[in-house]
């Protein structure tokens, strides 16, 4: 038989044997087409089958199918003759619960996040101008070709070390972790890109392996996670220092373009030159102060405020001395007047006299101190008078 005849026989047997099927499985590799058709894979722990839901049936769905959803579908089994593959043509689909893989990943994500492996404070920015970039991925995949092409185009001066590892299958997680540890042990690069191209949820499971995620979080070299396409995700994305939506984007994040670096160097050179010229000009201006004219100007600038302050203080002192001298003269005049008013000659000149007892020469201050007939000596302002006491009286001014 020809291949076409064989395929027709298989198609007839399968489609006749399974006119209506109902199945339950987890959605994987879900790809809505621009035409409105929905292409995906239904899988369980051991097997997978392709499925398609055409636009007319897909648009009446009451929910949006996504990877990891556990669903129950009904439809017909069909053979796609052009490729020799079989698939389910889904007529109806309803949610059946949370998918096993997605549930496991969400639980692992919550547990590792609680340990602090995904904290932003742990993350570092990749070196802006790396000397070497290490790429851990499959050496034969499209991802490595894209990374090499973009890095070579953006900055040919960057060295690239490719650490080959399986990116899918039971041994992939151990291989990826081993290469990551090797890169750190020998400090092989300034930045590490860890990733692969797109795939279904189960295809990317190696990048959610707990031991690999812990190794990414503990890496001393900054790690850029570039797993799958933009809609894909793995736990390495959360543990890495930077998450790139695609391997191509990771190559762009790993190194600045050479033209940008040369421009930055040129700008820095210009800045240094301007700063040196500014400092030289400032130095010349300072040195000019040490010329005779500059020194004189500097001395005047220093001395003039001092002299002005000295003149001000001098005037204040002179004024204070004058005020104190005037006050002293005024006080002296007052004392002089007091002394003059107490001068006995001045008192006598005003008509007062000194009266003494001629017998003992004592001044008579009380009329009771003398007797009638006692002899007195009266001393006015000029000359002296001898007198006898005719009578005494206690009155200051007697009437006779």
TIVEX-260661 format. One record per residue (C-alpha): residue number from 1; chain; x, y, z. Coordinates in Angstrom, 3 decimals, decimal comma, padded with zeros to 6 digits, always signed. Example, Ala and Ser with C-alpha at 12.3 -4.5 7.8 and 13.67 -1.06 7.14 Angstrom:
<pts>
{1; "A"; {+012,300; -004,500; +007,800}}
{2; "A"; {+013,670; -001,060; +007,140}}
</pts>
This chain:
<pts>
{1; "A"; {+000,000; +000,000; +000,000}}
{2; "A"; {+001,015; +003,565; -000,434}}
{3; "A"; {+001,313; +005,796; +002,614}}
{4; "A"; {-001,935; +007,486; +001,644}}
{5; "A"; {-003,747; +004,158; +001,348}}
{6; "A"; {-002,375; +003,021; +004,712}}
{7; "A"; {-003,395; +006,276; +006,346}}
{8; "A"; {-006,912; +006,021; +004,908}}
{9; "A"; {-007,233; +002,534; +006,397}}
{10; "A"; {-006,039; +003,721; +009,816}}
{11; "A"; {-008,341; +006,747; +009,677}}
{12; "A"; {-011,323; +004,552; +008,814}}
{13; "A"; {-010,620; +002,052; +011,593}}
{14; "A"; {-010,058; +004,681; +014,307}}
{15; "A"; {-012,889; +007,004; +013,414}}
{16; "A"; {-015,361; +004,124; +013,029}}
{17; "A"; {-014,222; +002,532; +016,269}}
{18; "A"; {-014,370; +005,782; +018,272}}
{19; "A"; {-017,313; +007,827; +016,912}}
{20; "A"; {-017,663; +009,601; +020,277}}
{21; "A"; {-015,109; +009,881; +023,068}}
{22; "A"; {-015,133; +011,449; +026,495}}
{23; "A"; {-011,823; +012,010; +028,233}}
{24; "A"; {-010,347; +013,847; +031,209}}
{25; "A"; {-006,868; +015,291; +031,210}}
{26; "A"; {-004,647; +018,255; +031,902}}
{27; "A"; {-004,289; +020,990; +029,296}}
{28; "A"; {-000,762; +021,556; +028,088}}
{29; "A"; {+000,853; +023,527; +025,270}}
{30; "A"; {-002,330; +025,537; +024,789}}
{31; "A"; {-002,120; +027,689; +021,644}}
{32; "A"; {-005,116; +029,819; +020,656}}
{33; "A"; {-004,839; +030,549; +016,921}}
{34; "A"; {-005,602; +033,881; +015,278}}
{35; "A"; {-008,349; +032,082; +013,363}}
{36; "A"; {-010,161; +031,410; +016,624}}
{37; "A"; {-009,362; +027,693; +016,732}}
{38; "A"; {-007,918; +026,331; +019,968}}
{39; "A"; {-005,036; +023,842; +019,754}}
{40; "A"; {-003,774; +022,067; +022,862}}
{41; "A"; {-002,586; +018,770; +024,321}}
{42; "A"; {-004,469; +016,651; +026,815}}
{43; "A"; {-002,274; +014,610; +029,117}}
{44; "A"; {-002,137; +012,559; +032,251}}
{45; "A"; {+000,789; +011,068; +034,143}}
{46; "A"; {+001,693; +008,609; +031,378}}
{47; "A"; {+000,292; +009,720; +028,015}}
{48; "A"; {-000,733; +012,677; +025,900}}
{49; "A"; {-003,017; +013,272; +022,918}}
{50; "A"; {-003,423; +016,268; +020,633}}
{51; "A"; {-006,736; +018,085; +020,614}}
{52; "A"; {-008,374; +020,871; +018,688}}
{53; "A"; {-011,533; +022,861; +019,322}}
{54; "A"; {-012,710; +024,773; +016,314}}
{55; "A"; {-013,774; +028,401; +016,485}}
{56; "A"; {-017,517; +027,781; +016,436}}
{57; "A"; {-017,354; +025,632; +019,572}}
{58; "A"; {-014,491; +027,518; +021,268}}
{59; "A"; {-016,289; +030,869; +021,273}}
{60; "A"; {-019,165; +029,520; +023,386}}
{61; "A"; {-016,911; +028,251; +026,171}}
{62; "A"; {-017,815; +029,613; +029,601}}
{63; "A"; {-014,161; +029,813; +030,722}}
{64; "A"; {-010,728; +030,494; +029,249}}
{65; "A"; {-008,664; +027,301; +029,010}}
{66; "A"; {-005,021; +027,586; +030,049}}
{67; "A"; {-002,064; +025,347; +030,674}}
{68; "A"; {-002,430; +023,235; +033,783}}
{69; "A"; {-006,254; +023,197; +033,791}}
{70; "A"; {-007,820; +019,807; +034,356}}
{71; "A"; {-010,761; +019,482; +031,961}}
{72; "A"; {-013,339; +016,972; +030,761}}
{73; "A"; {-013,907; +016,929; +027,002}}
{74; "A"; {-016,204; +015,116; +024,582}}
{75; "A"; {-015,821; +014,843; +020,843}}
{76; "A"; {-014,676; +012,608; +018,044}}
{77; "A"; {-011,403; +010,934; +017,254}}
{78; "A"; {-009,886; +012,056; +013,969}}
{79; "A"; {-006,783; +011,226; +011,946}}
{80; "A"; {-004,951; +014,112; +010,278}}
{81; "A"; {-003,849; +012,389; +007,102}}
{82; "A"; {-001,289; +015,019; +006,025}}
{83; "A"; {+000,849; +014,256; +009,083}}
{84; "A"; {-000,316; +010,798; +009,971}}
{85; "A"; {-001,340; +011,900; +013,474}}
{86; "A"; {-004,535; +011,454; +015,405}}
{87; "A"; {-006,324; +013,921; +017,623}}
{88; "A"; {-009,549; +014,619; +019,427}}
{89; "A"; {-011,938; +017,062; +017,754}}
{90; "A"; {-013,417; +018,612; +020,909}}
{91; "A"; {-017,086; +019,566; +020,801}}
{92; "A"; {-017,612; +020,304; +024,498}}
{93; "A"; {-015,238; +021,108; +027,335}}
{94; "A"; {-015,718; +021,898; +031,016}}
{95; "A"; {-013,339; +022,373; +033,967}}
{96; "A"; {-012,703; +019,261; +036,010}}
{97; "A"; {-010,404; +020,607; +038,697}}
{98; "A"; {-006,855; +021,855; +039,091}}
{99; "A"; {-004,189; +020,144; +036,982}}
{100; "A"; {-001,734; +017,928; +038,820}}
{101; "A"; {+001,436; +019,531; +037,443}}
{102; "A"; {+000,215; +023,077; +038,000}}
{103; "A"; {-000,965; +022,201; +041,504}}
{104; "A"; {+002,435; +020,719; +042,342}}
{105; "A"; {+004,241; +023,768; +040,973}}
{106; "A"; {+002,015; +026,218; +042,860}}
{107; "A"; {+002,582; +024,331; +046,122}}
{108; "A"; {+006,347; +024,294; +045,535}}
{109; "A"; {+006,306; +027,974; +044,633}}
{110; "A"; {+004,499; +028,890; +047,867}}
{111; "A"; {+006,908; +026,806; +049,963}}
{112; "A"; {+010,067; +028,224; +048,410}}
{113; "A"; {+008,691; +031,761; +048,558}}
{114; "A"; {+008,015; +031,290; +052,284}}
{115; "A"; {+011,708; +030,403; +052,700}}
{116; "A"; {+012,652; +033,728; +051,113}}
{117; "A"; {+014,217; +032,339; +047,928}}
{118; "A"; {+012,268; +034,772; +045,747}}
{119; "A"; {+012,849; +037,943; +047,812}}
{120; "A"; {+013,785; +041,010; +045,786}}
{121; "A"; {+016,488; +041,870; +048,332}}
{122; "A"; {+018,405; +038,746; +047,229}}
{123; "A"; {+018,502; +039,801; +043,595}}
{124; "A"; {+021,361; +041,672; +041,912}}
{125; "A"; {+021,598; +043,463; +038,612}}
{126; "A"; {+023,840; +041,755; +036,034}}
{127; "A"; {+027,197; +043,363; +035,289}}
{128; "A"; {+026,603; +046,137; +032,768}}
{129; "A"; {+029,877; +045,567; +030,917}}
{130; "A"; {+030,615; +041,838; +031,293}}
{131; "A"; {+033,852; +040,311; +030,074}}
{132; "A"; {+032,356; +036,813; +029,790}}
{133; "A"; {+028,778; +035,490; +029,615}}
{134; "A"; {+028,103; +031,812; +030,363}}
{135; "A"; {+025,116; +030,206; +028,633}}
{136; "A"; {+023,659; +027,021; +030,136}}
{137; "A"; {+021,296; +025,415; +027,633}}
{138; "A"; {+021,034; +022,768; +024,958}}
{139; "A"; {+023,903; +023,143; +022,465}}
{140; "A"; {+021,621; +022,175; +019,576}}
{141; "A"; {+018,486; +024,188; +020,324}}
{142; "A"; {+017,258; +027,403; +018,753}}
{143; "A"; {+017,864; +029,265; +022,020}}
{144; "A"; {+021,660; +029,001; +021,853}}
{145; "A"; {+021,690; +030,150; +018,225}}
{146; "A"; {+019,600; +033,217; +019,066}}
{147; "A"; {+021,765; +034,079; +022,098}}
{148; "A"; {+025,049; +033,711; +020,199}}
{149; "A"; {+023,774; +035,734; +017,269}}
{150; "A"; {+022,445; +038,617; +019,372}}
{151; "A"; {+025,457; +038,794; +021,717}}
{152; "A"; {+027,879; +038,721; +018,779}}
{153; "A"; {+025,947; +041,450; +017,019}}
{154; "A"; {+025,543; +043,681; +020,069}}
{155; "A"; {+029,042; +043,324; +021,481}}
{156; "A"; {+031,648; +041,145; +019,740}}
{157; "A"; {+034,108; +041,920; +022,557}}
{158; "A"; {+032,127; +039,810; +025,040}}
{159; "A"; {+033,416; +036,263; +025,439}}
{160; "A"; {+030,780; +033,522; +025,481}}
{161; "A"; {+031,150; +030,213; +027,318}}
{162; "A"; {+028,572; +027,574; +026,392}}
{163; "A"; {+027,931; +024,981; +029,117}}
{164; "A"; {+025,847; +022,299; +027,375}}
{165; "A"; {+023,072; +020,558; +029,261}}
{166; "A"; {+019,870; +018,684; +028,549}}
{167; "A"; {+016,865; +020,971; +028,963}}
{168; "A"; {+014,136; +018,329; +028,948}}
{169; "A"; {+013,730; +014,889; +030,399}}
{170; "A"; {+014,450; +013,140; +033,707}}
{171; "A"; {+018,168; +014,004; +033,761}}
{172; "A"; {+017,819; +017,629; +032,673}}
{173; "A"; {+017,523; +019,222; +036,135}}
{174; "A"; {+020,701; +017,502; +037,413}}
{175; "A"; {+022,625; +018,474; +034,266}}
{176; "A"; {+021,535; +022,115; +034,494}}
{177; "A"; {+022,372; +022,314; +038,204}}
{178; "A"; {+025,780; +020,704; +037,664}}
{179; "A"; {+026,722; +023,230; +034,990}}
{180; "A"; {+025,509; +026,111; +037,155}}
{181; "A"; {+027,639; +024,913; +040,060}}
{182; "A"; {+030,626; +024,484; +037,726}}
{183; "A"; {+030,292; +028,051; +036,454}}
{184; "A"; {+030,260; +029,332; +040,033}}
{185; "A"; {+033,042; +027,077; +041,278}}
{186; "A"; {+035,516; +028,283; +038,659}}
{187; "A"; {+034,084; +031,778; +038,350}}
{188; "A"; {+033,756; +031,250; +034,625}}
{189; "A"; {+031,679; +034,329; +033,796}}
{190; "A"; {+030,328; +037,667; +034,985}}
{191; "A"; {+026,744; +036,737; +034,046}}
{192; "A"; {+024,961; +033,419; +033,524}}
{193; "A"; {+022,051; +032,876; +031,110}}
{194; "A"; {+020,008; +029,790; +032,020}}
{195; "A"; {+017,249; +028,828; +029,643}}
{196; "A"; {+015,747; +027,115; +026,645}}
{197; "A"; {+013,156; +027,694; +023,939}}
{198; "A"; {+009,419; +027,371; +024,377}}
{199; "A"; {+007,508; +024,195; +025,173}}
{200; "A"; {+004,621; +022,745; +027,055}}
{201; "A"; {+004,317; +022,936; +030,816}}
{202; "A"; {+005,796; +019,478; +031,231}}
{203; "A"; {+008,613; +020,292; +028,782}}
{204; "A"; {+009,727; +023,071; +031,113}}
{205; "A"; {+009,496; +021,034; +034,328}}
{206; "A"; {+013,267; +020,684; +034,668}}
{207; "A"; {+013,525; +024,445; +035,263}}
{208; "A"; {+011,128; +024,129; +038,222}}
{209; "A"; {+013,137; +021,378; +039,911}}
{210; "A"; {+013,627; +022,324; +043,559}}
{211; "A"; {+017,371; +021,583; +043,650}}
{212; "A"; {+017,946; +023,670; +040,516}}
{213; "A"; {+015,846; +026,538; +041,872}}
{214; "A"; {+017,896; +026,551; +045,086}}
{215; "A"; {+021,140; +026,519; +043,085}}
{216; "A"; {+019,935; +029,523; +041,072}}
{217; "A"; {+019,057; +031,408; +044,265}}
{218; "A"; {+022,471; +030,590; +045,799}}
{219; "A"; {+024,502; +031,482; +042,691}}
{220; "A"; {+027,301; +033,958; +043,394}}
{221; "A"; {+027,153; +035,007; +039,735}}
{222; "A"; {+024,017; +036,908; +038,648}}
{223; "A"; {+021,639; +034,615; +036,753}}
{224; "A"; {+019,261; +035,616; +033,942}}
{225; "A"; {+016,431; +033,104; +033,559}}
{226; "A"; {+015,245; +032,756; +029,959}}
{227; "A"; {+012,870; +029,817; +029,902}}
{228; "A"; {+010,452; +029,484; +027,014}}
{229; "A"; {+008,363; +032,232; +025,514}}
{230; "A"; {+006,872; +035,247; +027,264}}
{231; "A"; {+003,741; +033,364; +028,366}}
{232; "A"; {+005,774; +030,443; +029,754}}
{233; "A"; {+007,100; +030,380; +033,290}}
{234; "A"; {+009,192; +028,252; +035,624}}
{235; "A"; {+010,258; +028,537; +039,245}}
{236; "A"; {+013,769; +029,487; +038,099}}
{237; "A"; {+012,220; +032,733; +036,831}}
{238; "A"; {+011,365; +033,718; +040,416}}
{239; "A"; {+014,712; +032,669; +041,920}}
{240; "A"; {+016,909; +034,263; +039,237}}
{241; "A"; {+018,239; +037,792; +039,549}}
{242; "A"; {+016,515; +038,783; +036,285}}
{243; "A"; {+013,740; +037,102; +034,329}}
{244; "A"; {+013,885; +037,506; +030,547}}
{245; "A"; {+010,740; +036,766; +028,490}}
{246; "A"; {+012,773; +034,918; +025,824}}
{247; "A"; {+016,365; +033,741; +025,284}}
{248; "A"; {+016,818; +036,563; +022,756}}
{249; "A"; {+015,759; +039,094; +025,367}}
{250; "A"; {+018,200; +037,499; +027,822}}
{251; "A"; {+021,054; +038,102; +025,379}}
{252; "A"; {+020,063; +041,770; +025,182}}
{253; "A"; {+019,913; +042,052; +028,971}}
{254; "A"; {+023,279; +040,350; +029,426}}
{255; "A"; {+025,355; +043,056; +027,753}}
{256; "A"; {+025,003; +046,622; +026,611}}
{257; "A"; {+025,629; +047,253; +022,889}}
{258; "A"; {+029,230; +048,037; +022,020}}
{259; "A"; {+028,179; +051,381; +020,539}}
{260; "A"; {+026,510; +052,264; +023,835}}
{261; "A"; {+029,685; +051,348; +025,709}}
{262; "A"; {+031,903; +053,383; +023,385}}
{263; "A"; {+029,500; +056,329; +023,676}}
{264; "A"; {+029,574; +056,011; +027,463}}
{265; "A"; {+033,380; +055,923; +027,423}}
{266; "A"; {+033,470; +058,970; +025,140}}
{267; "A"; {+031,045; +060,821; +027,424}}
{268; "A"; {+033,116; +059,881; +030,473}}
{269; "A"; {+036,287; +061,024; +028,702}}
{270; "A"; {+034,672; +064,366; +027,868}}
{271; "A"; {+033,448; +064,737; +031,455}}
{272; "A"; {+036,938; +064,004; +032,803}}
{273; "A"; {+038,498; +066,510; +030,399}}
{274; "A"; {+035,998; +069,218; +031,393}}
{275; "A"; {+036,555; +068,498; +035,083}}
{276; "A"; {+040,340; +068,643; +034,701}}
{277; "A"; {+040,108; +071,955; +032,805}}
{278; "A"; {+037,821; +073,347; +035,492}}
{279; "A"; {+040,217; +072,304; +038,239}}
{280; "A"; {+043,220; +073,685; +036,352}}
{281; "A"; {+041,415; +076,985; +035,884}}
{282; "A"; {+040,591; +077,093; +039,587}}
{283; "A"; {+044,237; +076,313; +040,404}}
{284; "A"; {+045,455; +079,100; +038,106}}
{285; "A"; {+043,036; +081,516; +039,736}}
{286; "A"; {+044,316; +080,523; +043,179}}
{287; "A"; {+047,958; +080,800; +042,100}}
{288; "A"; {+047,266; +084,310; +040,775}}
{289; "A"; {+046,592; +085,361; +044,365}}
{290; "A"; {+050,277; +084,822; +045,193}}
{291; "A"; {+051,514; +087,556; +042,788}}
{292; "A"; {+052,547; +090,889; +044,411}}
{293; "A"; {+049,313; +092,501; +043,283}}
{294; "A"; {+047,311; +089,475; +044,372}}
{295; "A"; {+049,037; +089,313; +047,744}}
{296; "A"; {+048,403; +093,030; +048,293}}
{297; "A"; {+044,767; +092,569; +047,374}}
{298; "A"; {+044,527; +089,536; +049,622}}
{299; "A"; {+046,194; +091,448; +052,493}}
{300; "A"; {+043,769; +094,318; +052,025}}
{301; "A"; {+040,862; +091,915; +051,897}}
{302; "A"; {+042,048; +090,466; +055,212}}
{303; "A"; {+043,231; +093,679; +056,895}}
{304; "A"; {+040,451; +096,061; +055,886}}
{305; "A"; {+037,740; +094,365; +057,946}}
{306; "A"; {+040,180; +094,219; +060,895}}
{307; "A"; {+041,053; +097,929; +060,546}}
{308; "A"; {+037,424; +098,879; +060,245}}
{309; "A"; {+036,681; +096,913; +063,367}}
{310; "A"; {+039,686; +098,505; +065,117}}
{311; "A"; {+038,488; +102,030; +064,174}}
{312; "A"; {+035,009; +101,238; +065,393}}
{313; "A"; {+036,347; +099,885; +068,700}}
{314; "A"; {+038,661; +102,911; +069,067}}
{315; "A"; {+035,767; +105,347; +068,598}}
{316; "A"; {+033,712; +103,420; +071,114}}
{317; "A"; {+036,590; +103,534; +073,626}}
{318; "A"; {+037,112; +107,271; +073,134}}
{319; "A"; {+033,412; +107,908; +073,554}}
{320; "A"; {+033,323; +105,742; +076,678}}
{321; "A"; {+036,344; +107,591; +078,138}}
{322; "A"; {+034,744; +110,961; +077,419}}
{323; "A"; {+031,482; +109,906; +079,028}}
{324; "A"; {+033,290; +108,534; +082,084}}
{325; "A"; {+035,424; +111,704; +082,385}}
{326; "A"; {+032,337; +113,919; +082,187}}
{327; "A"; {+030,649; +111,820; +084,848}}
{328; "A"; {+033,754; +112,037; +087,054}}
{329; "A"; {+033,947; +115,845; +086,631}}
{330; "A"; {+030,274; +116,148; +087,522}}
{331; "A"; {+030,743; +113,990; +090,642}}
{332; "A"; {+033,843; +116,035; +091,570}}
{333; "A"; {+031,896; +119,279; +091,308}}
{334; "A"; {+029,199; +117,869; +093,530}}
{335; "A"; {+031,777; +116,855; +096,143}}
{336; "A"; {+033,446; +120,256; +095,872}}
{337; "A"; {+030,147; +121,984; +096,492}}
{338; "A"; {+029,555; +119,746; +099,487}}
{339; "A"; {+033,013; +120,569; +100,844}}
{340; "A"; {+032,563; +124,263; +100,230}}
{341; "A"; {+029,198; +124,239; +101,934}}
{342; "A"; {+030,847; +122,566; +104,978}}
{343; "A"; {+033,842; +125,047; +105,116}}
{344; "A"; {+033,804; +126,846; +108,533}}
{345; "A"; {+034,951; +130,087; +106,982}}
{346; "A"; {+032,015; +129,993; +104,587}}
{347; "A"; {+029,691; +129,362; +107,510}}
{348; "A"; {+031,208; +132,256; +109,490}}
{349; "A"; {+030,966; +134,489; +106,427}}
{350; "A"; {+027,235; +133,929; +106,408}}
{351; "A"; {+026,969; +135,540; +109,872}}
{352; "A"; {+027,634; +132,639; +112,169}}
{353; "A"; {+030,182; +132,840; +115,008}}
{354; "A"; {+032,056; +130,412; +117,231}}
{355; "A"; {+031,390; +130,887; +120,978}}
{356; "A"; {+034,002; +129,523; +123,460}}
{357; "A"; {+034,174; +129,512; +127,215}}
{358; "A"; {+037,148; +131,735; +128,082}}
{359; "A"; {+037,863; +129,667; +131,185}}
{360; "A"; {+038,430; +126,313; +129,469}}
{361; "A"; {+038,337; +127,186; +125,738}}
{362; "A"; {+035,468; +124,777; +125,061}}
{363; "A"; {+032,885; +125,619; +122,453}}
{364; "A"; {+029,583; +126,556; +123,994}}
{365; "A"; {+026,844; +124,563; +122,278}}
{366; "A"; {+024,329; +124,746; +125,176}}
{367; "A"; {+023,408; +127,800; +127,297}}
{368; "A"; {+023,370; +125,607; +130,379}}
{369; "A"; {+027,123; +125,096; +129,999}}
{370; "A"; {+027,906; +128,632; +131,238}}
{371; "A"; {+026,982; +130,608; +134,311}}
{372; "A"; {+026,011; +134,226; +134,661}}
{373; "A"; {+029,099; +136,411; +134,705}}
{374; "A"; {+031,157; +133,835; +132,792}}
{375; "A"; {+033,559; +135,300; +130,306}}
{376; "A"; {+033,126; +134,239; +126,610}}
{377; "A"; {+035,245; +134,645; +123,493}}
{378; "A"; {+033,163; +135,104; +120,315}}
{379; "A"; {+034,896; +134,509; +116,944}}
{380; "A"; {+032,976; +135,917; +113,917}}
{381; "A"; {+034,270; +135,754; +110,295}}
{382; "A"; {+036,774; +138,459; +111,093}}
{383; "A"; {+038,340; +139,357; +114,439}}
{384; "A"; {+037,191; +138,220; +117,926}}
{385; "A"; {+034,910; +139,586; +120,696}}
{386; "A"; {+035,169; +139,229; +124,497}}
{387; "A"; {+031,872; +139,154; +126,325}}
{388; "A"; {+030,358; +138,370; +129,751}}
{389; "A"; {+027,215; +136,352; +130,328}}
{390; "A"; {+024,457; +138,507; +131,693}}
{391; "A"; {+021,798; +135,819; +131,692}}
{392; "A"; {+020,944; +132,358; +130,165}}
{393; "A"; {+017,727; +131,101; +128,680}}
{394; "A"; {+016,636; +127,764; +127,227}}
{395; "A"; {+014,701; +129,570; +124,505}}
{396; "A"; {+016,466; +129,736; +121,148}}
{397; "A"; {+015,234; +133,207; +120,346}}
{398; "A"; {+014,114; +135,073; +123,580}}
{399; "A"; {+011,771; +138,049; +123,226}}
{400; "A"; {+014,006; +140,436; +125,271}}
</pts>
